[in-house]
């Protein structure tokens, strides 16, 4: 297929759906909610064409539960929602972390709390994506900043979910989800797709939560001859509930280590002119676009400004940020909330670098001018 | 002297509805008409909890409200739970008096995401009237199917095409679900018959205990018909047997609206609506029409409508 055939004018939400299909997603369960509904609508149209299934659920609690069930049955599965629905999904997400069920949840962020601003942009679910459900767990959270990103990052989300048997969250936002850009989609046959590890032992030896060298256990599906016990209760390697303190600690260590030991594999960051920058902009999602423009404008004025853009928000890209701020005297964290990622940026920069926030939470985007004005004020 | 001062005679004003005009509903909106009729039947001494949905959005654009009574927007699923709290607190504070409480939501907010909270409200026996405004899909988010979307209707999440005739499941029997809680009064109603609707609202509010009204409210935008046809569409839904008008008290059907003289084939209802257009485009569509006629006939037989 030639490149021109793959040139498409797409909305971010459509690209997310197409990315999921290209990654092998064959099951989608969802519930209508602005500004994510186009993902469900696209899946409703496209999934039957590739032999997949779309079902509309009665709410978001049911949606996250259905994709857990589908994943355990062996299908790559996804749901999509926005803030209020993401809140309802937290219980199900907790189960998926505990039972180590690979699945992808897209949250197209809108203003909150509660019903908030259904049609306006925000980035205020960043901490909810990390801490939304109770207990210790280690989410993988990815953040697109363009229509093409919506496609690529959704593919990556499925790969990471399958590789680490973990739920993966894609934090898109209203601007990214609804904007349209011309994109060239890759030929699906050229994509590198990762499938979950399958057991290679006789069924009687199989342990669904076996602690392996990389802490990720092979995963059998229902109906393949392997017996296993699945529960949200803290369990041993076979999946049975336990109150043995050593087993409990081993399970929670496993959840932690399978992510922590592979941070370098999971984390993706972008940097733009950070090498010599004494002012580093920290921005993600839709704000990263304005920040990049601010860097371009600043460089014209011979200001040494750079952009650090985490694509992986969680686990937090500590090492990468440290490397990219070696010459920095100031880090400006620009985000569409009252200051969420800035806490972790401060933790990494400690007292060595001044960290200030540029926050907007009125439903509008941060503009390059706002960033430039802040840079000017500081000079 | 003060007692000789008489109030000035005011010009007789047009009596204003408790659900005032000036809201942002589409032309021909059945739900707006329904809300106006329900509120005016309930009267001013009424507290209203409304779920997320079209009704909430078009009636409360900043900085205006169409509600001339105490009104609260709940979340999507829980107007019945919020109303439960209001009712119990008023009783506990000794302020309930004759104040009436209405919880309401759309078809999605009632039959899908809100059915758990509704069931709890009915089971606990609160003195609340729940009104479900059924426009048969999620209209606020752009026409996605709900549990009350009729069989074979096209929506954006039940698209019709080569491999599908649209929504593959029949409409949930919401009235039966509510009545199965053995509540004193459950009824269906339609904006096609305003007097009948208002009588039912008054009856429900005069009945002690939880009561329920399933109100059929056509949506020109989502169903794809001309805005001036709302009442006609609503009427034909009843005359075909697709939306029977029924009252159930303590689990027993006590009253139905007969359609003996008016009975119409389902095609008359389906044809003016673009959500059913695909059924008239092929030979296979005729088989589907027969299935929908069977649904209507089953309703007619179930409630003895002819």
Interface residues (C-beta under 8 A of the other chain):
Chain A: X31 X32 X33 X34 X37 X40 X41 X44 X45 X48 X54 X56 X58 X59 X84 X114 X115
Chain B: X52 X73 X75 X76 X77 X108 X112 X113 X115 X138 X140 X141 X142 X144 X145 X147 X156 X157 X158 X159 X163 X164
